[in-house]
């Protein structure tokens, strides 16, 4: 019996363009009381990153996939091709593979004695042009590191390690003018001549640059004020400090109902994401976007002069992005219930000592107003997003 263990070195959340590292351990777990000649032999082991795409048939129409060359084995490929239809179906995978890296052979003809183990490190850069991980109503993008191994005269066994990918728009273009040079300031305490640390420095530089760009984009305040009006007059004003946020932040806005002619009875603010299927892939003409609500704020605001709303952006959500099939956009959706025939509010003399009982109006003619405010959502630091990620960083299988 051979036990295969895979552990991601740095959590399960990465930025597109980062270096993914995984420690793979192959152990002969046969009992020690067996003969010392009970040696296990593995023919080969290989690893590959791929992204699996699945579309809902009720919302998306995809062009028929090309079948040319699916059954032809390239001369420079191994028998380990997990993104092929046959192997994916046998492993329980759904959809089609839209991105894959070249398979890397870990070893060939590995012999393990009883109790012996061998450890290998797999490293691969996630393609910078990758789409983010996403589980929506119309489409799903799922990333996995697949390790394939085969015992002599036995079928291929697959071990899949899922992970999450975040995409920061423009990061690839920002780094390309450097022509290989580090964007981050040079550290005089690091030895630049050490070749083994080159990949680690490049990966750290990418993460630092992305974090700085995200912080810079979300730190810029651009206050905006919007007047809320109805056919019967002014309802109030809504103010927001900025419209660009990162995952994990709170979207905060304030309402001002003073000096208004139409009272607002109730307000609702919804933090929503919209899946907009591209025109070429829509199931039918005029197909509406698929909306998902992530946070909401409800408040009865009759006779209020001011109030505020605070909506948290979950770290598990997917930032704004656009692909050939779908675009994900974010918005604040407002619903106001206003009085169409406002009545005067009774006033009392505060100097009177007699007790008074105030009775609200029994019936009010009301109407509903709706409004959408687009916002932009950027990814957060993958180290922060990894604190709430439920994907395992350790997976094992016995073959």
C-alpha positions as a Markdown table, in Angstrom:
| # | Residue | x | y | z |
|---|---|---|---|---|
| 1 | Unk | 0.0 | 0.0 | 0.0 |
| 2 | Unk | 1.3 | 3.4 | -1.0 |
| 3 | Unk | 0.1 | 6.6 | 0.6 |
| 4 | Unk | 0.3 | 9.8 | -1.4 |
| 5 | Unk | 0.0 | 13.1 | 0.5 |
| 6 | Unk | -0.2 | 16.6 | -1.0 |
| 7 | Unk | 0.1 | 19.9 | 1.0 |
| 8 | Unk | 0.0 | 23.4 | -0.3 |
| 9 | Unk | 2.8 | 25.4 | 1.2 |
| 10 | Unk | 1.0 | 28.8 | 1.5 |
| 11 | Unk | -2.7 | 28.3 | 2.0 |
| 12 | Unk | -5.2 | 27.7 | -0.7 |
| 13 | Unk | -5.8 | 31.2 | -2.1 |
| 14 | Unk | -3.5 | 32.7 | -4.8 |
| 15 | Unk | -3.3 | 35.7 | -7.2 |
| 16 | Unk | -3.1 | 35.0 | -10.9 |
| 17 | Unk | 0.6 | 35.1 | -11.7 |
| 18 | Unk | 1.7 | 33.9 | -8.3 |
| 19 | Unk | 3.9 | 30.8 | -7.7 |
| 20 | Unk | 2.0 | 27.8 | -6.4 |
| 21 | Unk | 4.1 | 25.3 | -4.4 |
| 22 | Unk | 3.0 | 21.9 | -3.2 |
| 23 | Unk | 4.9 | 19.3 | -1.1 |
| 24 | Unk | 4.2 | 15.7 | -2.3 |
| 25 | Unk | 5.1 | 12.7 | -0.1 |
| 26 | Unk | 5.0 | 9.1 | -1.3 |
| 27 | Unk | 5.2 | 6.5 | 1.5 |
| 28 | Unk | 5.2 | 2.7 | 1.6 |
| 29 | Unk | 2.7 | 2.1 | 4.5 |
| 30 | Unk | 2.9 | -1.7 | 4.5 |
| 31 | Unk | 3.0 | -3.2 | 8.0 |
| 32 | Unk | 6.5 | -3.8 | 9.3 |
| 33 | Unk | 5.8 | -7.5 | 10.0 |
| 34 | Unk | 5.8 | -8.3 | 6.3 |
| 35 | Unk | 8.8 | -9.5 | 4.5 |
| 36 | Unk | 11.6 | -7.0 | 3.9 |
| 37 | Unk | 11.4 | -7.8 | 0.2 |
| 38 | Unk | 7.9 | -6.3 | 0.0 |
| 39 | Unk | 9.0 | -3.4 | -2.1 |
| 40 | Unk | 6.5 | -1.1 | -3.8 |
| 41 | Unk | 7.2 | 0.1 | -7.3 |
| 42 | Unk | 5.6 | 3.3 | -8.9 |
| 43 | Unk | 6.0 | 3.6 | -12.6 |
| 44 | Unk | 5.7 | 7.4 | -12.7 |
| 45 | Unk | 4.0 | 10.5 | -11.1 |
| 46 | Unk | 3.1 | 13.8 | -12.7 |
| 47 | Unk | 1.3 | 17.0 | -11.7 |
| 48 | Unk | -0.6 | 19.7 | -13.5 |
| 49 | Unk | -2.8 | 22.7 | -12.8 |
| 50 | Unk | -6.1 | 23.0 | -14.6 |
| 51 | Unk | -9.3 | 25.1 | -14.5 |
| 52 | Unk | -12.6 | 23.3 | -14.9 |
| 53 | Unk | -15.5 | 25.3 | -16.5 |
| 54 | Unk | -19.1 | 24.4 | -16.1 |
| 55 | Unk | -22.1 | 26.3 | -17.6 |
| 56 | Unk | -25.8 | 26.1 | -16.7 |
| 57 | Unk | -27.7 | 24.8 | -19.7 |
| 58 | Unk | -30.7 | 26.9 | -18.7 |
| 59 | Unk | -28.8 | 30.2 | -19.0 |
| 60 | Unk | -25.8 | 29.6 | -21.3 |
| 61 | Unk | -25.4 | 28.3 | -24.8 |
| 62 | Unk | -21.8 | 27.3 | -25.6 |
| 63 | Unk | -20.4 | 26.6 | -29.1 |
| 64 | Unk | -19.8 | 22.9 | -29.7 |
| 65 | Unk | -16.3 | 21.9 | -28.7 |
| 66 | Unk | -13.8 | 20.9 | -31.3 |
| 67 | Unk | -13.2 | 17.1 | -31.4 |
| 68 | Unk | -10.2 | 17.3 | -33.6 |
| 69 | Unk | -7.2 | 15.6 | -32.1 |
| 70 | Unk | -8.9 | 14.5 | -28.8 |
| 71 | Unk | -7.9 | 10.9 | -29.2 |
| 72 | Unk | -4.4 | 11.7 | -30.6 |
| 73 | Unk | -1.5 | 11.5 | -28.2 |
| 74 | Unk | 1.2 | 14.1 | -28.8 |
| 75 | Unk | 4.7 | 12.9 | -29.1 |
| 76 | Unk | 6.0 | 15.1 | -26.2 |
| 77 | Unk | 3.1 | 14.3 | -23.8 |
| 78 | Unk | 2.9 | 11.7 | -21.1 |
| 79 | Unk | -0.1 | 9.4 | -20.6 |
| 80 | Unk | -1.2 | 11.8 | -17.8 |
| 81 | Unk | -3.6 | 14.2 | -19.4 |
| 82 | Unk | -6.3 | 14.9 | -16.7 |
| 83 | Unk | -8.0 | 17.6 | -18.8 |
| 84 | Unk | -9.1 | 15.0 | -21.4 |
| 85 | Unk | -12.8 | 14.2 | -21.4 |
| 86 | Unk | -12.4 | 10.5 | -20.7 |
| 87 | Unk | -10.2 | 10.9 | -17.7 |
| 88 | Unk | -12.2 | 13.8 | -16.3 |
| 89 | Unk | -15.5 | 11.9 | -16.4 |
| 90 | Unk | -13.9 | 8.9 | -14.8 |
| 91 | Unk | -12.6 | 11.1 | -11.9 |
| 92 | Unk | -16.0 | 12.7 | -11.4 |
| 93 | Unk | -15.2 | 16.0 | -13.0 |
| 94 | Unk | -17.9 | 18.0 | -14.8 |
| 95 | Unk | -17.6 | 20.6 | -17.6 |
| 96 | Unk | -14.7 | 21.3 | -19.7 |
| 97 | Unk | -11.1 | 22.3 | -19.1 |
| 98 | Unk | -10.4 | 25.8 | -20.3 |
| 99 | Unk | -6.9 | 26.3 | -18.9 |
| 100 | Unk | -4.1 | 23.9 | -18.1 |
| 101 | Unk | -0.4 | 24.0 | -17.5 |
| 102 | Unk | 2.1 | 21.6 | -19.0 |
| 103 | Unk | 2.4 | 18.4 | -16.9 |
| 104 | Unk | 5.5 | 18.1 | -14.9 |
| 105 | Unk | 7.0 | 14.6 | -14.3 |
| 106 | Unk | 8.0 | 14.2 | -10.6 |
| 107 | Unk | 9.7 | 10.9 | -11.0 |
| 108 | Unk | 9.9 | 7.6 | -13.0 |
| 109 | Unk | 10.4 | 4.1 | -11.6 |
| 110 | Unk | 10.3 | 4.9 | -7.9 |
| 111 | Unk | 11.0 | 2.0 | -5.5 |
| 112 | Unk | 9.9 | 2.2 | -1.9 |
| 113 | Unk | 10.8 | -0.3 | 0.8 |
| 114 | Unk | 8.6 | -0.9 | 3.8 |
| 115 | Unk | 8.3 | 2.3 | 5.9 |
| 116 | Unk | 10.3 | 4.4 | 3.3 |
| 117 | Unk | 9.0 | 7.7 | 1.9 |
| 118 | Unk | 10.1 | 10.2 | -0.7 |
| 119 | Unk | 9.2 | 13.9 | -0.8 |
| 120 | Unk | 9.0 | 16.1 | -3.9 |
| 121 | Unk | 8.2 | 19.8 | -4.3 |
| 122 | Unk | 5.9 | 20.8 | -7.2 |
| 123 | Unk | 6.0 | 24.5 | -8.2 |
| 124 | Unk | 4.1 | 26.2 | -11.0 |
| 125 | Unk | 3.2 | 29.8 | -11.8 |
| 126 | Unk | -0.5 | 30.3 | -12.2 |
| 127 | Unk | -1.1 | 31.8 | -15.6 |
| 128 | Unk | -1.5 | 35.6 | -15.3 |
| 129 | Unk | -4.4 | 35.7 | -17.8 |
| 130 | Unk | -6.4 | 33.2 | -15.8 |
| 131 | Unk | -10.0 | 33.8 | -14.9 |
| 132 | Unk | -10.9 | 33.9 | -11.2 |
| 133 | Unk | -12.4 | 31.1 | -9.2 |
| 134 | Unk | -16.2 | 31.6 | -9.3 |
| 135 | Unk | -19.3 | 29.6 | -8.4 |
| 136 | Unk | -22.2 | 31.5 | -9.9 |
| 137 | Unk | -25.7 | 30.7 | -11.1 |
| 138 | Unk | -24.7 | 30.7 | -14.8 |
| 139 | Unk | -21.1 | 29.5 | -14.8 |
| 140 | Unk | -18.5 | 28.0 | -12.5 |
| 141 | Unk | -14.7 | 28.2 | -12.6 |
| 142 | Unk | -12.9 | 25.7 | -10.4 |
| 143 | Unk | -9.1 | 25.4 | -10.1 |
| 144 | Unk | -7.4 | 22.2 | -9.1 |
| 145 | Unk | -3.9 | 20.8 | -8.8 |
| 146 | Unk | -4.1 | 17.2 | -10.1 |
| 147 | Unk | -1.4 | 14.6 | -9.2 |
| 148 | Unk | -1.4 | 11.5 | -11.2 |
| 149 | Unk | 0.5 | 8.3 | -10.4 |
| 150 | Unk | 0.6 | 4.8 | -11.6 |
| 151 | Unk | 1.8 | 1.5 | -10.1 |
| 152 | Unk | 3.3 | -1.0 | -12.5 |
| 153 | Unk | 0.5 | -2.9 | -14.3 |
| 154 | Unk | -2.2 | -0.8 | -12.6 |
| 155 | Unk | -4.6 | 1.9 | -13.7 |
| 156 | Unk | -3.8 | 5.6 | -13.2 |
| 157 | Unk | -4.8 | 7.1 | -9.9 |
| 158 | Unk | -5.6 | 10.9 | -9.5 |
| 159 | Unk | -5.3 | 13.1 | -6.4 |
| 160 | Unk | -6.9 | 16.5 | -6.7 |
| 161 | Unk | -6.1 | 19.5 | -4.5 |
| 162 | Unk | -8.5 | 22.4 | -5.0 |
| 163 | Unk | -7.4 | 26.0 | -4.6 |
| 164 | Unk | -8.8 | 29.5 | -5.2 |
| 165 | Unk | -7.6 | 32.1 | -7.7 |
| 166 | Unk | -8.1 | 35.8 | -7.4 |
| 167 | Unk | -7.5 | 38.2 | -10.3 |
| 168 | Unk | -6.4 | 41.8 | -10.1 |
| 169 | Unk | -7.2 | 43.7 | -13.3 |
| 170 | Unk | -4.1 | 45.4 | -14.8 |
| 171 | Unk | -1.5 | 43.7 | -12.7 |
| 172 | Unk | 0.0 | 41.9 | -15.6 |
| 173 | Unk | 0.2 | 45.1 | -17.7 |
| 174 | Unk | 1.7 | 46.9 | -14.7 |
| 175 | Unk | 4.6 | 44.5 | -14.3 |
| 176 | Unk | 5.3 | 44.0 | -18.0 |
| 177 | Unk | 7.2 | 47.4 | -18.5 |
| 178 | Unk | 9.7 | 46.3 | -15.9 |
| 179 | Unk | 11.2 | 43.8 | -18.3 |
| 180 | Unk | 12.0 | 41.3 | -15.6 |
| 181 | Unk | 13.1 | 43.9 | -13.0 |
| 182 | Unk | 11.7 | 44.0 | -9.5 |
| 183 | Unk | 9.1 | 46.6 | -9.0 |
| 184 | Unk | 9.4 | 46.6 | -5.2 |
| 185 | Unk | 12.3 | 48.6 | -3.6 |
| 186 | Unk | 15.5 | 46.7 | -3.3 |
| 187 | Unk | 16.3 | 45.2 | 0.1 |
| 188 | Unk | 20.0 | 45.8 | 1.1 |
| 189 | Unk | 19.8 | 42.9 | 3.6 |
| 190 | Unk | 19.1 | 40.3 | 0.9 |
| 191 | Unk | 21.7 | 38.7 | -1.3 |
| 192 | Unk | 20.7 | 39.3 | -4.9 |
| 193 | Unk | 23.1 | 36.7 | -6.2 |
| 194 | Unk | 21.4 | 33.7 | -4.6 |
| 195 | Unk | 19.8 | 31.9 | -7.6 |
| 196 | Unk | 17.6 | 29.6 | -5.4 |
| 197 | Unk | 15.7 | 32.6 | -4.0 |
| 198 | Unk | 14.9 | 34.1 | -7.4 |
| 199 | Unk | 11.5 | 32.5 | -7.7 |
| 200 | Unk | 10.6 | 33.4 | -4.1 |
| 201 | Unk | 11.6 | 37.0 | -4.6 |
| 202 | Unk | 9.7 | 37.3 | -7.8 |
| 203 | Unk | 6.6 | 35.8 | -6.1 |
| 204 | Unk | 6.9 | 38.1 | -3.0 |
| 205 | Unk | 7.4 | 41.1 | -5.3 |
| 206 | Unk | 4.2 | 40.2 | -7.2 |
| 207 | Unk | 2.2 | 39.9 | -3.9 |
| 208 | Unk | 3.6 | 43.2 | -2.6 |
| 209 | Unk | 2.9 | 45.1 | -5.8 |
| 210 | Unk | -0.6 | 43.7 | -6.0 |
| 211 | Unk | -1.3 | 44.6 | -2.3 |
| 212 | Unk | 0.0 | 48.1 | -2.8 |
| 213 | Unk | -2.1 | 48.6 | -6.0 |
| 214 | Unk | -5.2 | 47.3 | -4.2 |
| 215 | Unk | -4.6 | 49.6 | -1.2 |
| 216 | Unk | -4.0 | 52.6 | -3.4 |
| 217 | Unk | -7.1 | 52.0 | -5.5 |
| 218 | Unk | -9.3 | 51.6 | -2.4 |
| 219 | Unk | -7.8 | 54.4 | -0.3 |
| 220 | Unk | -8.7 | 57.1 | -2.8 |
| 221 | Unk | -11.8 | 58.9 | -1.6 |
| 222 | Unk | -14.1 | 60.3 | -4.1 |
| 223 | Unk | -17.2 | 61.5 | -2.2 |
| 224 | Unk | -20.4 | 61.5 | -4.2 |
| 225 | Unk | -23.9 | 62.8 | -3.3 |
| 226 | Unk | -27.1 | 61.7 | -5.0 |
| 227 | Unk | -30.5 | 63.4 | -4.7 |
| 228 | Unk | -33.4 | 61.0 | -4.2 |
| 229 | Unk | -36.6 | 62.4 | -5.8 |
| 230 | Unk | -40.1 | 61.1 | -6.5 |
| 231 | Unk | -42.9 | 62.5 | -8.7 |
| 232 | Unk | -44.2 | 64.3 | -5.7 |
| 233 | Unk | -41.0 | 66.0 | -4.6 |
| 234 | Unk | -37.6 | 65.5 | -2.9 |
| 235 | Unk | -37.2 | 62.5 | -0.7 |
| 236 | Unk | -33.6 | 62.9 | 0.6 |
| 237 | Unk | -29.9 | 62.6 | -0.3 |
| 238 | Unk | -27.5 | 59.7 | -0.2 |
| 239 | Unk | -23.8 | 60.2 | 0.3 |
| 240 | Unk | -21.0 | 57.7 | -0.2 |
| 241 | Unk | -17.2 | 58.2 | 0.2 |
| 242 | Unk | -16.1 | 56.0 | -2.8 |
| 243 | Unk | -17.3 | 53.4 | -5.2 |
| 244 | Unk | -14.2 | 51.1 | -5.3 |
| 245 | Unk | -13.8 | 48.5 | -2.5 |
| 246 | Unk | -11.9 | 45.3 | -1.8 |
| 247 | Unk | -13.2 | 42.1 | -0.4 |
| 248 | Unk | -13.6 | 42.2 | 3.4 |
| 249 | Unk | -14.4 | 45.9 | 3.5 |
| 250 | Unk | -17.6 | 47.6 | 4.6 |
| 251 | Unk | -19.6 | 49.6 | 2.1 |
| 252 | Unk | -20.8 | 52.6 | 4.1 |
| 253 | Unk | -23.3 | 55.3 | 3.0 |
| 254 | Unk | -25.4 | 58.0 | 4.8 |
| 255 | Unk | -28.9 | 59.3 | 4.2 |
| 256 | Unk | -30.1 | 62.8 | 4.8 |
| 257 | Unk | -33.9 | 63.3 | 5.0 |
| 258 | Unk | -33.9 | 66.9 | 6.3 |
| 259 | Unk | -35.6 | 69.7 | 4.3 |
| 260 | Unk | -37.5 | 67.2 | 2.2 |
| 261 | Unk | -41.1 | 67.5 | 1.0 |
| 262 | Unk | -41.9 | 63.7 | 0.7 |
| 263 | Unk | -41.3 | 61.6 | 3.8 |
| 264 | Unk | -39.5 | 58.3 | 3.4 |
| 265 | Unk | -41.3 | 55.5 | 5.4 |
| 266 | Unk | -38.9 | 52.6 | 4.9 |
| 267 | Unk | -35.6 | 52.0 | 3.1 |
| 268 | Unk | -33.8 | 48.9 | 1.9 |
| 269 | Unk | -30.2 | 48.7 | 0.7 |
| 270 | Unk | -29.0 | 45.4 | -1.0 |
| 271 | Unk | -25.4 | 44.6 | -1.8 |
| 272 | Unk | -25.7 | 42.5 | -5.0 |
| 273 | Unk | -23.6 | 41.0 | -7.8 |
| 274 | Unk | -24.9 | 40.6 | -11.3 |
| 275 | Unk | -23.9 | 37.8 | -13.7 |
| 276 | Unk | -24.3 | 39.1 | -17.2 |
| 277 | Unk | -24.0 | 36.4 | -19.9 |
| 278 | Unk | -22.4 | 37.7 | -23.1 |
| 279 | Unk | -24.7 | 38.1 | -26.1 |
| 280 | Unk | -23.1 | 35.3 | -28.0 |
| 281 | Unk | -23.7 | 32.8 | -25.2 |
| 282 | Unk | -27.2 | 33.8 | -24.0 |
| 283 | Unk | -29.9 | 31.2 | -24.1 |
| 284 | Unk | -32.6 | 33.7 | -25.4 |
| 285 | Unk | -32.7 | 37.3 | -26.4 |
| 286 | Unk | -33.3 | 39.8 | -23.7 |
| 287 | Unk | -32.0 | 37.5 | -21.0 |
| 288 | Unk | -31.9 | 39.4 | -17.7 |
| 289 | Unk | -28.8 | 39.3 | -15.5 |
| 290 | Unk | -28.7 | 36.8 | -12.7 |
| 291 | Unk | -28.6 | 38.6 | -9.4 |
| 292 | Unk | -27.2 | 37.4 | -6.0 |
| 293 | Unk | -27.6 | 39.3 | -2.8 |
| 294 | Unk | -24.7 | 39.2 | -0.4 |
| 295 | Unk | -25.8 | 41.7 | 2.3 |
| 296 | Unk | -28.8 | 43.8 | 3.1 |
| 297 | Unk | -29.9 | 46.7 | 5.3 |
| 298 | Unk | -33.5 | 47.4 | 6.3 |
| 299 | Unk | -34.7 | 50.3 | 8.3 |
| 300 | Unk | -38.0 | 52.0 | 9.2 |
| 301 | Unk | -37.0 | 55.7 | 8.8 |
| 302 | Unk | -40.3 | 57.6 | 9.2 |
| 303 | Unk | -39.7 | 60.9 | 10.9 |
| 304 | Unk | -35.9 | 60.3 | 10.8 |
| 305 | Unk | -33.7 | 63.2 | 9.8 |
| 306 | Unk | -30.6 | 61.1 | 9.0 |
| 307 | Unk | -29.4 | 57.5 | 9.1 |
| 308 | Unk | -26.7 | 55.3 | 7.6 |
| 309 | Unk | -26.2 | 51.8 | 6.1 |
| 310 | Unk | -23.1 | 49.5 | 6.4 |
| 311 | Unk | -22.9 | 46.5 | 4.2 |
| 312 | Unk | -19.9 | 44.0 | 4.5 |
| 313 | Unk | -18.3 | 42.6 | 1.5 |
| 314 | Unk | -17.6 | 38.9 | 2.2 |
| 315 | Unk | -14.1 | 37.6 | 1.7 |
| 316 | Unk | -15.6 | 34.5 | 0.1 |
| 317 | Unk | -17.1 | 36.5 | -2.8 |
| 318 | Unk | -15.7 | 36.9 | -6.2 |
| 319 | Unk | -14.4 | 40.4 | -7.3 |
| 320 | Unk | -15.6 | 42.1 | -10.5 |
| 321 | Unk | -14.3 | 40.4 | -13.6 |
| 322 | Unk | -15.1 | 39.8 | -17.3 |
| 323 | Unk | -14.6 | 36.7 | -19.4 |
| 324 | Unk | -15.7 | 35.6 | -22.9 |
| 325 | Unk | -18.8 | 33.9 | -21.4 |
| 326 | Unk | -19.9 | 36.1 | -18.5 |
| 327 | Unk | -19.2 | 39.4 | -16.7 |
| 328 | Unk | -19.6 | 39.9 | -13.0 |
| 329 | Unk | -20.6 | 43.3 | -11.8 |
| 330 | Unk | -21.5 | 44.7 | -8.4 |
| 331 | Unk | -24.1 | 47.2 | -7.3 |
| 332 | Unk | -26.0 | 48.8 | -4.5 |
| 333 | Unk | -29.7 | 48.3 | -5.0 |
| 334 | Unk | -32.0 | 50.8 | -3.2 |
| 335 | Unk | -35.7 | 50.5 | -2.5 |
| 336 | Unk | -37.5 | 53.4 | -0.9 |
| 337 | Unk | -41.1 | 53.3 | 0.3 |
| 338 | Unk | -42.3 | 56.9 | 0.3 |
| 339 | Unk | -45.7 | 58.6 | 1.0 |
| 340 | Unk | -47.4 | 59.8 | -2.1 |
| 341 | Unk | -49.8 | 61.9 | 0.0 |
| 342 | Unk | -47.9 | 63.1 | 3.0 |
| 343 | Unk | -49.8 | 64.3 | 6.1 |
| 344 | Unk | -48.5 | 66.7 | 8.7 |
| 345 | Unk | -46.9 | 65.3 | 11.7 |
| 346 | Unk | -48.6 | 66.4 | 14.9 |
| 347 | Unk | -46.5 | 68.6 | 17.2 |
| 348 | Unk | -46.7 | 68.8 | 21.0 |
| 349 | Unk | -45.8 | 71.5 | 23.5 |
| 350 | Unk | -42.8 | 70.1 | 25.5 |
| 351 | Unk | -43.6 | 72.5 | 28.4 |
| 352 | Unk | -46.9 | 70.9 | 29.1 |
| 353 | Unk | -47.0 | 68.6 | 32.1 |
| 354 | Unk | -50.0 | 66.6 | 30.9 |
| 355 | Unk | -49.2 | 63.2 | 29.4 |
| 356 | Unk | -50.0 | 62.9 | 25.7 |
| 357 | Unk | -50.4 | 59.8 | 23.6 |
| 358 | Unk | -49.4 | 60.1 | 20.0 |
| 359 | Unk | -51.3 | 57.9 | 17.4 |
| 360 | Unk | -49.8 | 57.3 | 14.0 |
| 361 | Unk | -51.8 | 57.6 | 10.9 |
| 362 | Unk | -53.8 | 54.5 | 10.1 |
| 363 | Unk | -53.6 | 54.7 | 6.4 |
| 364 | Unk | -50.9 | 56.3 | 4.2 |
| 365 | Unk | -50.9 | 56.4 | 0.4 |
| 366 | Unk | -47.4 | 55.0 | -0.5 |
| 367 | Unk | -45.3 | 54.1 | -3.5 |
| 368 | Unk | -41.9 | 52.4 | -4.0 |
| 369 | Unk | -38.8 | 53.8 | -5.7 |
| 370 | Unk | -35.9 | 51.7 | -6.9 |
| 371 | Unk | -32.4 | 52.7 | -7.8 |
| 372 | Unk | -29.1 | 51.0 | -8.6 |
| 373 | Unk | -25.6 | 52.4 | -7.9 |
| 374 | Unk | -22.7 | 50.5 | -9.6 |
| 375 | Unk | -19.6 | 49.8 | -7.6 |
| 376 | Unk | -16.3 | 48.1 | -8.3 |
| 377 | Unk | -15.0 | 45.3 | -6.1 |
| 378 | Unk | -11.3 | 44.4 | -6.1 |
| 379 | Unk | -9.7 | 41.3 | -4.6 |
| 380 | Unk | -8.1 | 41.4 | -1.2 |
| 381 | Unk | -4.7 | 40.1 | -0.1 |
| 382 | Unk | -4.8 | 36.3 | -0.7 |
| 383 | Unk | -3.4 | 35.8 | 2.8 |
| 384 | Unk | -6.4 | 37.5 | 4.3 |
| 385 | Unk | -8.9 | 35.7 | 2.0 |
| 386 | Unk | -7.3 | 32.4 | 2.9 |
| 387 | Unk | -8.3 | 32.9 | 6.6 |
| 388 | Unk | -11.9 | 32.1 | 5.7 |
| 389 | Unk | -11.4 | 29.8 | 2.7 |
| 390 | Unk | -12.8 | 26.4 | 3.4 |
| 391 | Unk | -10.7 | 24.6 | 0.8 |
| 392 | Unk | -8.4 | 22.0 | 2.4 |
| 393 | Unk | -4.6 | 22.6 | 2.1 |
| 394 | Unk | -3.9 | 18.9 | 2.8 |
| 395 | Unk | -5.2 | 15.9 | 0.7 |
| 396 | Unk | -4.1 | 12.3 | 0.6 |
| 397 | Unk | -5.0 | 9.1 | -1.2 |
| 398 | Unk | -4.0 | 5.4 | -0.9 |
| 399 | Unk | -3.1 | 3.4 | -4.0 |
